[in-house]
Amino acid sequence: MTSPATHRAVSAATDPARWSARLWAMLITLCIVLFLDGLDVSMIGVALPSIGAELDLSTATLQWLVSGYVLGYGGLLLLGGRTADLLGRRRVFLIALAVFAVASLAGGLVSSGPLLILTRFVKGLAAAFTAPTGLSIITTNFPEGPARNRALSIYTVFGAGGYSCGLLFGGLMTGIGWRWTFLLPVPVALAALAAAWVLVPKDRAAEEGGHDLLGAIFSTSAMLLLVYTVVTAPEVGWATPRTLGSFVAVVVLFVAFVAVERRVRHPLVRLGILRKRTLVRASLAVIALAGSYFSWQFIVTLYLQDGLGWSPLTLALALLPVGLMVTLSAVFSDRLVDRVGTAPVIAVTLTVMTIGYLLFLRIDTAPSYLTVLLPAVLLIGVGWIGFPAINIQATAGIDDDEQGLAAGVLQTSMQVGAAIVLAVTTALIASGPHDDSPAAMLAAYRPGLEFAAAVTAVGAAISLAALVRRRGKPVEPALEPAG
């Protein structure tokens, strides 16, 4: 039997309408931190020309202000997620958030290109711990079902909103001075740190499980080298001995990692979790979603600003509907998942996003915003409405002691997958004609736009195929987390 007090506690945790103020405050705090992670990825892009002019940095050096963050973020996510499971989520989250704030402050104060890149790498490293840890804090404090779906929908909407609003904030801050793109997150991160100290419940380190130091070395080295190789390949050449040798080294490191995980008593990554089909499908979907969008946004930013002479703020306002749609989806995305399941939501949103990219291919040297750009932007924004469903699908059915690991796998897929897609897009652009005229620039960028559409189409096809395979099987409840 359960006592009345226990029953009331369970009901309050299960029913979103009865969440306590403290639970809501904890969720919003975690959401703000994820928003900062997403904001930092996209906000820096608008400030790059101003940074290069003031610090006299070449284009190749400026690229590392973006790639340095991705290198730290994508390379250490698996380690970050598992570390939270083993050492305690609250402790890891607080330490990583403090490092993020300090690195942000340092980035706004230094006047050296290499030091600025270093601060970006450290911020990416910190985000590699806060992102999966924040997700696992939610999944271990909200029971699986409607409550967790609601919490994850709100959480992931903030993350997607950070990515989509980064251009707007970047445009505003760059107008004041590029250093403010680094300093803006500092007070927000410090406030979130103080709130998390009070609100995030204390948890204990895992009673069982050792620290797989060798596995951590192999996995981290492999991920760092993979991200480094894909972001430098467009510059040094995909077929050069350096690039090919790096890819061979990545394969060797991954093979060594798998060998260690098969034999060690307490593996960093339980390989069996990679056989969970819902986690695999969610990882492929997030690669299609993030990889295509970041590549598309990269091209649009260059073409509309450099080719058509749009200001950073004008560009930000043009893409603002994506952020607004993501924010509005917080109202209904969890209910949609509760009603139809994760798989239909993911399949439909990726399909609509693909249509948006195809419509965007109509762009010319004098595009009409209302008839050409806006319809495509709105349809592309629909893709992000499926982002919460992807996170719900990835973490559902996972034991509490592996929630951080599952979150790390998903986030790693997103960051590394997006880096690879962007690297291929950059290579396609670099192979085009080099001319400053809008027509020539558009001709050079078009293969990249087509590639972004193709990536999303593949993701949509995989999601649709999963739905087709379910036909003829017994109908599962709408809350079925596997999707």
BAMI-922806 format. One record per atom (N, C-alpha, C): residue in one letter; x, y, z. Coordinates in steps of 0.02 Angstrom, whole numbers, plus 50000, padded with zeros to 5 digits. Each point is the difference from the previous one (the first is absolute). Example, Ala and Ser with C-alpha at 12.3 -4.5 7.8 and 13.67 -1.06 7.14 Angstrom:
2
A506604971650390;A499555005950000;A500455006050000;S499825005349964;S500425005950003;S499615005550037;
//
This chain:
483
M500424994050000;M499585006050000;M500445006250000;T499735005349971;T500365006450000;T499635004850045;S500385004050035;S499705004950045;S499695005749960;P499535003950030;P499725005749965;P500535005049980;A500515000950042;A500535004849982;A500384997749938;T500154993449998;T500354997449942;T499585000749937;H499364998650006;H499555000549943;H499985007249974;R499975004950047;R499985007049979;R500655001949965;A500564997550024;A500655001749969;A500044997249930;V499784993849991;V500024997049934;V499545003749952;S499405001850024;S499535003649958;S500275006749980;A500335003450046;A500285006649984;A500554999549948;A500394994650003;A500544999249952;A499734997949932;T499444996350000;T499734997449937;T499585005149964;D499625004050036;D499545004849970;D500355006749993;P500135002449938;P500355006349991;P499645005850034;A499344999750004;A499625005450030;A500145000650075;R500274994650030;R500114999950072;R500745000150017;W500435001649952;W500715000650017;W500105005650050;S500454998950046;S500145005150050;S500395005849968;A500005005650035;A500375005949975;A500744998349996;R500254996050047;R500704998250000;R500184995749939;L499554995449983;L500124995749942;L500005004149936;W499525004649994;W499975004449942;W500645004249996;A500215002750057;A500605004350001;A500624996149979;M500064993750023;M500574995949979;M499994998849925;L499414998449973;L499944998849928;L500195006149960;I499755005950019;I500165006149964;I500745001650004;T500314998650057;T500725001150007;T500394995749951;L499834993649996;L500334995549953;L499875002349928;C499405002549986;C499835002449933;C500435005949981;I500115004650047;I500405005949986;I500724998149982;V500274995150036;V500684997849985;V500044996949930;L499514995949982;L500004997249933;L499915005449947;F499605005150015;F499915005649955;F500675003549987;L500405000850053;L500665003149993;L500454995749955;D499964993450008;D500414995649958;D499835001049926;G499345000049984;G499795000949932;G500165007049974;L499905005050043;L500135006949981;L500735001049981;D500444996850038;D500715001049988;D500244997149934;V499654994849977;V500204996949937;V499865004649941;S499425003350000;S499815003949942;S500155007450006;M500045002750061;M500095007250009;M500675002449975;I500524995850008;I500675002149981;I500075001249925;G499594996649960;G500075000649927;G499915007149975;V499535003750030;V499875006949979;V500595004650016;A500364998450054;A500545004450023;A500674998749966;L500064994649961;L500644998249972;L500335005649959;P499645003449954;P500345005349962;P500285005550045;S499645002050052;S500255005250045;S500604997650040;I499994993750022;I500574997350036;I500624999849956;G499914997649938;G500564999649954;G500305006849985;A499585005149992;A500255006749985;A500395002950058;E499754999150062;E500345003050057;E500634996350020;L499984993549997;L500584996050022;L500454997949942;D499825002149939;D500404998449940;D500094992449992;L499434996550000;L500014992749993;L499794998049930;S500324994949973;S499834997649934;S499354996050002;T499724998649942;T499384996149996;T500104993150030;A500584997049986;A500144993350027;A500025000150076;T500285005350029;T500035000650073;T499315001250029;L499615004249966;L499325001450024;L499574993750002;Q500124995549952;Q499604993949998;Q500084996050064;W500595000650033;W500124996150060;W499645002850061;L499735006149994;L499585002550054;L499344996050004;V499794997549942;V499424995649998;V500214992850011;S500514997949964;S500224993050004;S500284998250068;G500335004850034;G500284998650066;G499464998150050;Y499445003449995;Y499434998450045;Y499734993149984;V499914998649935;V499744993549980;V500484994450019;L500655001549996;L500514995050017;L499944997950073;G499955004950046;G499934998350070;G499334996950016;Y499475002649969;Y499314997750013;Y499914992949974;G500124998949936;G499894993549970;G500484994650024;G500615002150017;G500514995150018;G499914997050069;L499675003650045;L499994997950070;L499304998450025;L499504999949957;L499314998950022;L499904993250032;L500264994749969;L499924993350029;L500304999750070;L500595002950007;L500335000150065;L499605004250050;G499725005549975;G499615004350044;G499384996650027;G499634996549956;G499404996650021;G500144994550050;R500514996049987;R500154994450044;R500305002550066;T500395005449998;T500275002750062;T499455002250047;A499475002949973;A499435002050041;A499684994050034;D499934994449963;D499724994050029;D500424997450057;L500665000549993;L500454996950049;L500165004550059;L500105006449988;L500245004550053;L499445004050033;G499414999949971;G499455003950028;G499825005749953;R499375000549981;R499795004949950;R500065007150024;R499795001250061;R500025006950027;R500715002650002;R500464996050025;R500705002250005;R500305001649932;V499904995549952;V500285001049933;V499685006249967;F499355000850008;F499655005749969;F500265006650027;L500075000650065;L500225006350030;L500725001749979;I500444995150001;I500705001349982;I500055002249927;A499654996449956;A500035001649929;A499715006949985;L499455001850034;L499695006549989;L500465005650024;A500354998950054;A500485005050024;A500565001049950;V500254994549972;V500535000549949;V499745003849938;F499384998749980;F499705003549944;F499995007550011;A499805002150060;A499965007250016;A500695003249998;V500494996850029;V500685002750002;V500295000549929;A499904994949959;A500255000149931;A499655005549960;S499365001150012;S499645005449965;S500305006850018;L500135001050064;L500305006450022;L500695000949969;A500404994850000;A500675000449971;A499975001749926;G499524996949964;G499935001449928;G499855007249985;G499635003450045;G499845007049989;G500555004750018;L500534997650033;L500545004350023;L500654999349961;V500134994149972;V500644998849966;V500025003649933;S500605001349976;S500095003349935;S500484996149955;S500054993550012;S500434995749961;S499584994649966;G500124999049935;G499634994949963;G500064993150032;P500604997550013;P500084993350030;P499654999450068;L500055005250042;L499674999850064;L499245000049993;L499755003749951;L499285000249988;L499754993149978;I500394996749957;I499834993249978;I500014995250060;L500495000950044;L500054995750059;L499385000850045;T499775006150009;T499405001050041;T499394996749968;R499975000049934;R499454996749965;R500034992450011;F500604997249998;F500084992850011;F499784998250071;V500205004150049;V499834998650070;V499245000650010;K499685004949967;K499285000650005;K499654993949970;G500264997649944;G499724993949970;G500094994150046;L500574999650032;L500134994650048;L499505000250057;A499885006150027;A499535000750055;A499294998049978;A499815002149939;A499344998349975;A499924992549989;A500554996649986;A499984992749992;A499814996550064;F500085003450056;F499804997250064;F499315002650022;T499855006449988;T499365002750023;T499424997249960;A500084999049934;A499444998049958;A499744993050018;P500424994849999;P499724993350018;P499834999550074;T500365003750042;T499844999750072;T499335003250015;G499875005849968;G499355003250009;G499434995649977;L500104996649943;L499484995649975;L499884994250047;S500534997150027;S499924994350046;S499715002250067;I500125006250022;I499685002550061;I499255000149990;I499785002149941;I499285000249986;I499714992949998;T500324995649963;T499724993349991;T500014995950064;T500415001950049;T500014996450063;T499575003450053;N499735005949987;N499575003450047;N499275000449977;F499884998149937;F499324999949974;F499854992949976;P499474996850025;P499854993149981;P499834999449926;E500174994349971;E499874998949929;E499265000249986;G499815003349946;G499295001049984;G499865007349987;P499385002250011;P499815007049985;P500435005250034;A500184998950064;A500405004950036;A500695000949968;R500334994449986;R500665000549969;R499955002949929;N499494998049964;N499915002749932;N499915007650002;R499615002350048;R499905007350007;R500665003450017;A500364997250048;A500635003150022;A500515000049943;L500074994449965;L500484999749945;L499805004549942;S499355000849988;S499785004549947;S500215007150015;I499885002150062;I500195006850020;I500755000849996;Y500374995150025;Y500735000350002;Y500305000449930;T499794995749956;T500304999949934;T499785005949957;V499415002850015;V499795006049965;V500485005850017;F500215000450062;F500495005150018;F500664999049963;G500214993749993;G500624998749964;G499955002049928;A499464997949967;A499905001949930;A499915007549993;G499665003150049;G499925007249998;G500665003650006;G500474997250038;G500665003050005;G500355000149933;Y499974994449964;Y500304999749934;Y499695005149952;S499335000250000;S499665004249951;S500025007450019;C500055001750065;C500035007050021;C500715002750002;G500494995749990;G500695002250003;G500165005449949;L499714999549940;L500135005149950;L499735006750022;L499405000150030;L499705006350021;L500425003250055;F500184996150051;F500415002850054;F500695001949974;G500264996049954;G500655001649971;G499985006649963;G499475001149962;G499945006349963;G499955006050047;L499614999250054;L499925005550048;L500655001450037;M500334994850024;M500625000950039;M500575002649957;T500054997649939;T500545002349956;T499925007449984;G499395002449998;G499885007149990;G500315004250056;I500024997350060;I500315003550057;I500754998950000;G500214994049985;G500714998150000;G500044992550005;W500464996949961;W500014992749996;W500144996650067;R500355003550045;R500154996950065;R499384998450040;W499455003649987;W499394998850037;W499694993349981;T500184997249942;T499764993349983;T500314994850047;F500595001650028;F500324995650049;F499775001650071;L499895006550015;L499845002050068;L499264999050017;L499565000149951;L499294999350013;L499834993850042;P500294994149985;P499814994150039;P500255000050072;V500495004350017;V500324999650066;V499505001150057;P499645005750004;P499545000950056;P499444994850000;V499784998049941;V499464994949997;V500254993450027;A500614998049981;A500294993850025;A500115000250075;L500235005650026;L500115000650072;L499344999650039;A499485003349973;A499354999650032;A499734992949999;A500094996649944;A499784993049995;A500404995550047;L500645001550009;L500424996250046;L499745000650071;A499835006250021;A499745000950068;A499334996550008;A499585000349949;A499344996750004;A500084992550002;A500454997349959;A500104992749998;A500274997550066;W500435003950032;W500284998150065;W499444998750051;V499475004149996;V499444999450047;V499484994949977;L499874999849935;L499424996349975;L500134992849980;V500594998649972;V500144993149976;V500114995550061;P499614994750006;P500074995750059;P500674996450002;K500244999050060;K500624996350008;K499904992749982;D500504997149968;D499984992949984;D500684997050015;R500014993650006;R500624996650018;R500344997349939;A500654999350005;A500374996649947;A499774992849997;A500094996949943;A499784993149992;A500364995550050;E499604995850034;E500304995550048;E500414994649966;E499794998149940;E500374995149962;E500255003249937;G500564997549975;G500275002749938;G500665003450012;G500494998149963;G500655003150006;G500105005349948;H500595002749997;H500165005249953;H500434997049944;D499704999449943;D500324996949942;D500475005049968;L500595000850030;L500475005149978;L500244998749929;L500174993749985;L500264998349933;L499465001149947;G499384997950015;G499455001149953;G499885007449989;A500055004050054;A499905007249994;A500535003149956;I500624997750007;I500555002749959;I499884998449926;F499834993749986;F499894998049930;F499405003549969;S499445000250037;S499395003149971;S500095007549990;T500285003350050;T500095007349994;T500495001649944;S500554996249997;S500505001249947;S499694998949931;A499604994649993;A499684998649936;A499525005549980;M499585002350047;M499515005249983;M500345006649985;L500515001950040;L500365006249986;L500344999849932;L500324994449984;L500354999549936;L499504999949942;L499434996750010;L499504999849947;L499735007049985;V499815003750052;V499755006849990;V500545004449969;Y500614999550025;Y500565004049973;Y500114998449926;T499964993749983;T500134998049930;T499475002649953;V499364999550020;V499475002049954;V499975007649993;V500195003850051;V499975007349994;V500615002849963;T500554996249998;T500595002449964;T500054997149929;A499634994749987;A500064996849934;A499845004649942;P499485004350004;P499875004549943;P500595004749984;E500395001750052;E500565004649989;E500624996449974;V500164994150029;V500624996549980;V499884995049944;G499364998349988;G499844995249947;G499794993350029;W499454997249972;W499744993750025;W500444994049982;A500375000549945;A500404994349976;A500745000750018;T500185004950040;T500705000950018;T500224994650050;P500654998450001;P500244995050048;P499835001850072;R500005006550016;R499855002050069;R499284998250018;T499535001649956;T499304998550014;T499874992550002;L500254996449950;L499904992849998;L500324996650060;G500605002350018;G500344997150058;G499615001350064;S499705006050005;S499595001550060;S499404995550004;F499674998749943;F499424995650001;F500204992950019;V500564997749976;V500254993450020;V500124999750075;A500315005350026;A500135000250072;A499355000050040;V499485003549974;V499355000050034;V499724992950003;V500044996449944;V499754993149998;V500374995750051;V500665000750002;V500414996050047;V499805001650072;L499905006350015;L499815002050068;L499314997250019;F499535000249952;F499334997350014;F500034992550009;V500394996549961;V500074992750007;V500304998450069;A500515003950020;A500304998950065;A499495001450056;F499595005249991;F499495001650049;F499504994350008;V499764997349944;V499524994550003;V500324993950034;A500634998749984;A500344994350030;A500045000850076;V500155006150022;V500045001350072;V499324999250033;E499475002849968;E499344999750030;E499734992850005;R500224995749955;R499794992950002;R500324996250058;R500565002550024;R500394996250049;R500005003150070;V499925006650004;V500055003350065;V499394998450042;R500104999750065;R499454998150045;R499465005450004;H500215006350002;H499535005550004;H500125004749941;P499704998549942;P500145003949940;P499735007150003;L500345004549965;L499765006849993;L499335000149963;V499964995949947;V499394999449961;V499814992749996;R499424998450029;R499764993149992;R499774999249928;L500364995949962;L499884999549928;L499294997749984;G499694996550047;G499324997749988;G499515005749990;I500155005950028;I499545005649993;I499975002349927;L500534998749962;L500025002049930;L499584995449956;R499754994550029;R499554995649963;R499275001850011;K499885005150040;K499325002350011;K499785004049939;R499524997249963;R499825002949935;R499715007050006;T499645001350053;T499715006750007;T500545005350009;L500534998350037;L500565004750010;L500375001149934;V500094994649962;V500345000649935;V499595004349952;R499344998749997;R499585004049954;R499985007350021;A499985001350065;A500005006950024;A500665003449982;S500554996350006;S500655002949983;S500055001749926;L499754995649957;L500005001449928;L499555006049984;A499435000450034;A499555005649988;A500305006650020;V500365000150057;V500295006350022;V500585002149956;I500354995249970;I500535001749952;I499695003449939;A499444997149975;A499665002949942;A499745007050016;L499715000850059;L499715006550020;L500545005350008;A500484998750044;A500505005150016;A500515000949944;G500214994549969;G500495000649946;G499755004149942;S499384998749979;S499725003749944;S499895007350018;Y499745001350061;Y499845006850018;Y500625004350008;F500514997450034;F500615003950009;F500335001549933;S499994995249955;S500295001149934;S499605005249961;W499344999450003;W499565004849966;W500105007150028;Q500025000450067;Q500095006550032;Q500675003149982;F500524995949997;F500675002249981;F500005003249931;I499674996549952;I499975002549932;I499585006449996;V499424999950032;V499565005849998;V500345006150030;T500354999150055;T500365005650031;T500505003149952;L500394995849967;L500515002549953;L499685003449940;Y499504996749970;Y499725002549938;Y499615006550011;L499565000250050;L499595005950009;L500415006050024;Q500534998850040;Q500415005650023;Q500535002049948;D500414995349979;D500545001649955;D499775000949928;G499514995949979;G499775000349931;G499495005449988;L499505000550043;L499455004749990;L500045006250044;G500515000350044;G500115006050039;G499535001050059;W499684994650024;W499565000750058;W500425001350063;S499725004050046;S500345001150064;S499894994050046;P500434999250050;P499904994450047;P499325000150034;L499765005950018;L499355000450033;L499434998349952;T500045002349937;T499494998349951;T499974992549989;L500594996949995;L500034992849992;L499694996550060;A500165002450060;A499734996950061;A499245000450001;L499735005849982;L499275000750000;L499684995749946;A500344999049944;A499734995849947;A499934992750022;L500474997750042;L499984993150024;L499654999250067;L499775005650028;L499674999850065;L499394995450003;P499614999349946;P499424995450004;P500184992950022;V500614997849985;V500204993350023;V500004999850076;G500315005050031;G500015000350073;G499325000750031;L499565004049969;L499335000850026;L499604993549997;M500084996349945;M499644993749993;M500244995050052;V500654999950012;V500274995450050;V499725001750069;T499975006550016;T499755002150065;T499264998250008;L499605001349949;L499294998550003;L499864992550005;S500464996049973;S499884992750002;S500024997350070;A500295003850048;A500024997650069;A499304999150029;V499515003549971;V499324999650025;V499674993349984;F500194996949944;F499634994149978;F500434994049983;S500665000649998;S500424994449975;S499944993950045;D499975000950066;D499944994250045;D499334996649991;R499465003949992;R499344997049990;R499974996249934;L500345002749950;L500024996749935;L500344993250006;V500554999750037;V500364993750010;V499574995250041;D499665002650052;D499574995750040;D499454996849958;R499755003749951;R499434997649960;R500214995249945;V500525001549963;V500174995949941;V500664996350006;G500415001550051;G500654996750006;G500555004149968;T500624998150013;T500565003949975;T500144998949925;A499924993949977;A500204998449931;A499605004049948;P499335000550004;P499645004049951;P500195007450001;V500125002750060;V500205007150005;V500665001249965;I500494995650013;I500665000849970;I499964999349924;A499644994949976;A499954998849928;A499675005949964;V499455002550028;V499635005449967;V500415006550001;T500295001750056;T500375006350004;T500625000049955;L500354994449996;L500584999649955;L499785000449927;T499434997049984;T499755000349932;T499825007249981;V499655003550045;V499835007049986;V500625004349995;M500504998650042;M500625003749996;M500354999149932;T499984993949975;T500284998649934;T499665004149946;I499345000550003;I499625004049952;I500215007350005;G500135002450061;G500225006950009;G500675001349965;Y500474995350007;Y500655000849966;Y499915000049924;L499564995749976;L499894999749927;L499695006649975;L499545002850039;L499715006549981;L500525005550001;F500484999550045;F500515005250005;F500455000049938;L500034994449965;L500424999649940;L499755004849946;R499405002850008;R499755004949952;R500345006750006;I500425001050051;I500315006550013;I500415002249940;D499995006649987;D500395002849946;D500395006050026;T500235004449956;T500415005750022;T499575005850025;A499354999649993;A499555005250026;A499384996750029;P500074996050053;P499444996050025;P499485004250037;S499384998349991;S499455003150038;S499954996450067;Y500005003850053;Y499974996950066;Y499334996650011;L499465003249982;L499334997450014;L499834993849959;T500234999749938;T499794994549956;T500534994649993;V500625001650013;V500544995149991;V500314997950067;L500245004950038;L500374998450061;L499554997950058;L499485003950014;L499594998650058;L499674993149999;P499684997949944;P499714993350000;P500514994550014;A500605000649971;A500514995050012;A500235000150073;V500105006150028;V500235000650069;V499494996950048;L499365001149988;L499484997350043;L499994992349998;L500074997249941;L500004992749994;L500634997050030;I500565003449991;I500624997650031;I499945000350076;G499675005150025;G499895000550072;G499594994450029;V499564997149959;V499594994450023;V500444994150022;G500574999349967;G500464994550017;G500205000150074;W500105006150027;W500215000550069;W499444998350049;I499385000149976;I499454997950044;I500074992650019;G500344996249957;G500114992950015;G500594998850046;F500385005350018;F500604999150041;F499834997150069;P499485002450035;P499834996850064;P499844992649993;A499644998249946;A499834992949990;A500624995849992;I500515002749967;I500634996349991;I500324998650068;N500015005050044;N500304999150066;N499594995150042;I499345000349995;I499584995350037;I500124992949976;Q500044999149934;Q500124993449972;Q500674997250022;A500515004350003;A500674997650016;A500074997750072;T499665003250046;T500114998650071;T499464995650031;A499474998649964;A499464995950028;A500234992750005;G499794996750054;G500174993050009;G500714998850022;I500375005350017;I500704999450022;I500015000250077;D500384995550031;D500065000150073;D500295006550024;D499825002050062;D500235006350027;D500765000650001;D500344994450014;D500725000450006;D500355000549932;E499614999949944;E500295000949934;E499685005849962;Q499615004250035;Q499685005649967;Q500525004949973;G500535001250039;G500535004549977;G500354997249940;L500104993549998;L500334996849943;L499575000749937;A499344998650007;A499565000749942;A499985007249975;A499975004750046;A500015007149981;A500665001749965;G500554997350025;G500645001349969;G500054997249930;V499724994049989;V499994997049933;V499615004449952;L499415002450022;L499595004349957;L500345006649985;Q500275003250051;Q500335006549990;Q500634999249958;T500364994550009;T500594998849959;T499814999249927;S499474996349988;S499754999149932;S499835006849969;M499695004250039;M499805006649975;M500605004349983;Q500485000550046;Q500575004449989;Q500484997349947;V500204993750007;V500474997149952;V499674999249932;G499374997749999;G499654999449936;G499925006649965;A499835005350038;A499935006649970;A500675002549974;A500544998650037;A500675002149977;A500194996649934;I499834993649994;I500164996449939;I499595002649941;V499355001150011;V499575002649947;V500245006949979;L500175004350048;L500245006749984;L500664999849963;A500444995250019;A500644999449965;A499904998149927;V499544995349987;V499864998149931;V499695005949962;T499565003650033;T499705005949969;T500535005249982;T500465001150046;T500555004849987;T500424997849941;A500144993449996;A500394997549944;A499635001049934;L499344998949999;L499615001149939;L500015007349979;I499975004550049;I500025007149985;I500685002049973;A500534997450032;A500685001849979;A500164997749930;S499664994849976;S500144997549933;S499655003949946;G499575004850018;G499635003949952;G500405005949974;P499715004049955;P500355005849972;P500125005350053;H500565003649995;H500175005250048;H499915006849967;D499465003350018;D499835006549972;D499575003650051;D500085006550006;D499645003850050;D499305002149977;S499824998749938;S499355001949977;S499474995550031;P499395002750013;P499474995950031;P499844993849960;A499995000549933;A499844994249959;A500524994550008;A500635001849999;A500544995150007;A500004996950070;M499885004150050;M499974997450069;M499434995050007;L499425001749972;L499434995550005;L500134993549964;A500345000449943;A500174993949963;A500474995650041;A500465003150036;A500474996250041;A499654997050061;Y499515003650027;Y499674997750061;Y499444994949987;R499744999849939;R499424995849986;R500134992650015;P500594997149981;P500114992950018;P499964998850075;G500225004950040;G499954999350073;G499275000050023;L499595004349970;L499295000150017;L499664993549981;E500194997249942;E499714993749979;E500224994350046;F500625000350023;F500254994950045;F499635000250067;A499865006050026;A499625000750062;A499314996849993;A499685001349943;A499344997049987;A500054992449997;A500534997449969;A500094992849994;A500104996750068;V500385003350044;V500134997350067;V499354999350039;T499585005249996;T499364999650035;T499544994849969;A500024999449934;A499594995149966;A500184992950022;V500644998750009;V500224993450024;V499744998850071;G500065005150043;G499734999350068;G499264998750000;A499635003549958;A499284999049995;A499844993049975;A500384997649952;A499884993349972;A500114994750053;I500525000750041;I500134995250053;I499424999950050;S499765006050018;S499455000450048;S499354997249971;L499885001449936;L499404997349968;L500044992449994;A500594997449986;A500094992749995;A499844996650067;A500185003350055;A499844997250066;A499244999550010;L499645005049975;L499274999950005;L499714994349958;V500274999049939;V499764994849956;V500104993150031;R500584999150034;R500144993550031;R499524998550056;R499705005150030;R499534999050055;R499314998049975;R499875000849936;R499344998149973;R499904992550006;G499434998150021;G499854992950008;G500164997350069;K500375004250040;K500154997950068;K499445002450046;P499954997150060;P499495002450047;P500095007350015;V499455003650006;V500035007150013;V500285001250069;E500505004450004;E500315001550064;E499705006450029;P500045000950065;P499735006150030;P500365006149973;A499655005649999;A500285006249974;A500605002150041;L500024998050065;L500555002050041;L500604995549992;E499954995249958;E500554995349988;E500635004049982;P500524999850043;P500565004549992;P500444998349941;A500004993749978;A500474998349948;A499845003549936;G499375001649987;G499815003649940;G500094995949939;
//
